[in-house]
Amino acid sequence: MNKFNFQMTKIIATLGPASSSVEVLTDLIEAGARVFRVNFSHGAFKDYDKLIKNIRTAEKKTGIYVSILGDLSGPKIRVGKVIPEGVLLKEKQRIRFVAHDVLGGSPGNEFTFSTTYPEFIDEVKRGEKILLDDGNIELKVIAEKGKGKDTYLECEVVEGNLLTSSKGINLPDTQLSLPSMTEKDYACLEYAVKNRFHFLALSFVRSAKDVKTLKEKLLEYKARPHGLEITSGDLGFSTTFEEESYIPVISKIEKPQAIENLESIVRESDGIMVARGDLGVEMDLAEVAILQKQIIRMCKTQGKHVIVATQMLQSMIEEPVPTRAEVSDVANAIIDGADAIMLSGETAVGHHPVKAVAMMARIAHNTSEYLKDKQTKTGQFIEYAGILNRKTAMARGVNIIARDVDARYIITWAHSGGSTAMLSLQKMQIPIIAFGENITRLEQMAILYSVHPVQMKQPASGSKFVAKVDRYLLDNKLAKKGDNVIIVASSPITLRGVTNRMVIHVVGETTDREKALKMKSKDSQI
């Protein structure tokens, strides 16, 4: 395989029964997956142990760095136990929810159900909507009746369907007092820190306070540095924090309350995921495409990386090829400005996980070529809100110069990856080769748009780094003599926390100079 098959938009593959073996993981990486999502809603820690081991084995086999994204379950409310055959709910039928456990559909409880959240009875109000099974069943609350332990919520069926055990409950109209993280989430967080996960996704975010709660807990585990506030797109890669366990927080936007508080949530988060599944259940489905564009636009102006997720190639769970509409959906997410696009059931339980990743990679490549041509013709740049900081201003400057000199690559020396992440946000349609020494950081950078991480020992000086880059490009046939590349690093190159040097380098100049010096040295010895 060609490990230099540079990808611009990164592909996240959710792992599950269809994609847990070393063989399939290896094939997924070779097909284009650069991030693996571990969904903490399914499986146990012993299952995750095996997954992580297999991921690292596949990573070594391919020689390509990959990230691991842990997705916290969050406070998902579910229907309690229902008889095995389920209960068919019909339009205008009346049903009940009770606070104690019952077997829904059993004798005496034919249309009475429990939930995993007993407070549900008191917090959902008359006239509010209840959605079950991803919106396949819609209820309207009629009244709260009874007293004490006999209190129940009476609902009318608006849209009927078959109800079975553990189906999800969505409450788009209700202000719940549920905490943003459950006890299970805290256990998963501790597991993620111990096992060097690279990112954590926070589900059902309602406000910036929810994000702060997770960040404060990560601080307790020394997985975030004190006093670090992420104000622009280094995705939380700190230039001063040396702990390998540093974990950025990705906030999933999937609740109406998150849309109401979007600006403050984006500001507080290290990155954003447009989680279209629950978002499409809790809000008008017709709004989702517009919301996706609005969320991505806000992430652009605030300098935050963004992932688009859910049902991108849904038909490929069963079929070997996607629908035309799905292909257009993936392409439009990239055109909107997504840094990464995510497969869920397609790779977790689908019949064609590798084909799904390969198809997504093809769509991403073709869309990138379109964007490159469009960018060349229009000269459009990312517009940020407010005064730019040093990293952002330099990244914007590199973008302009890269176009002026038709740069083949952007080259960075990454101590921790902050400046590389900022360059990634420019969407230059030019591969960024990020050299660095810290393997954990290199794995983390695998999620970044257009970034290809490569390990290299710390160069002694900037000139030695340029010489090493020159040889690397020529030896691996990535460039030919005379190609322009832009090198971004600190000066001196051992200096951490400051990216203050940009060099326009012509490939071959250093190699030719070294040869000339050697020849001159030999001549002087004759």
JOSULUR-V722139 format. One record per backbone hydrogen bond with DSSP energy under -1.0 kcal/mol. NH is the residue of the N-H (numbers start at 1). CO is the residue of the C=O. Records with the same first field share a line. If there is no record, write none. Layout:
NH->CO, CO
This chain:
5->2
6->4
10->339
12->341
13->35
14->343
15->37
18->348
19->16
25->21
26->22
27->23
28->24
29->25
30->26
31->27
32->28
33->28
34->11
35->11
36->67
37->13
38->69
40->71
42->39
48->44
49->45
50->46
51->47
52->48
53->49
54->50
55->51
56->52
57->53
58->54
59->55
60->56
61->57
62->58
63->59
67->34
69->36
70->199
71->38
72->201
76->74
79->167
80->114
83->104
86->83
87->163
89->161
92->157
93->90
95->155
96->111
97->153
98->113
104->81
105->109
106->103
109->106
112->109
113->96
116->78
120->117
121->118
123->119
124->120
127->141
128->125
130->139
131->170
132->137
133->168
136->133
137->132
138->159
139->130
140->156
141->128
142->154
143->154
145->152
150->147
151->148
152->145
153->97
154->143
155->95
156->140
157->93
158->138
159->138
163->87
166->80
167->164
169->77
170->131
186->182
187->183
188->184
189->185
190->186
191->187
192->188
193->189
194->190
195->191
196->193
197->192
198->68
199->68
200->248
201->70
202->250
212->208
213->209
214->210
215->211
216->212
217->213
218->214
219->215
220->216
221->217
222->219
223->218
228->225
234->232
237->234
238->236
246->243
247->223
250->200
251->271
252->202
253->273
259->255
260->256
261->257
262->259
265->261
266->262
267->263
268->264
269->265
270->249
271->249
272->305
273->251
274->307
275->253, 273
276->274, 309
279->275
280->276
282->278
283->279
287->284
288->285
291->287
292->288
293->289
294->290
295->291
296->292
297->293
298->294
299->295
300->296
301->297
302->298
304->299
307->272
308->340
309->274
316->313
317->314
318->315
319->315
327->323
328->324
329->325
330->326
331->327
332->328
333->329
334->330
335->331
336->332
337->333
338->333
339->306
340->306
341->10
342->308
343->12
347->344
348->344
349->345
350->345
351->317
356->352
357->353
358->354
359->355
360->356
361->357
362->358
363->359
364->360
365->361
366->362
367->363
368->364
369->365
370->366
371->367
372->368
373->369
374->370
375->371
376->372
377->373
378->374
379->375
385->301
393->389
394->390
395->391
396->392
397->393
398->394
399->395
400->396
401->397
402->398
403->399
404->400
405->401
407->402
408->484
410->431
411->486
412->433
413->488
414->435
421->417
422->418
423->419
424->420
425->421
426->423
427->424
432->450
433->410
434->452
435->412
436->454
442->438
443->439
444->440
445->441
446->443
447->444
448->445
450->8
451->448
452->432
454->434
456->436
465->461
466->462
467->463
468->464
469->465
470->466
471->467
472->468
473->469
474->470
475->471
476->472
477->474
478->473
479->473
482->507
483->480
485->505
486->409
487->503
488->411
489->501
495->492
501->489
503->487
505->485
507->483
509->506
512->508
513->509
514->510
515->511
516->512
517->513
518->514
519->515
520->516
521->517
522->518
523->519
524->520
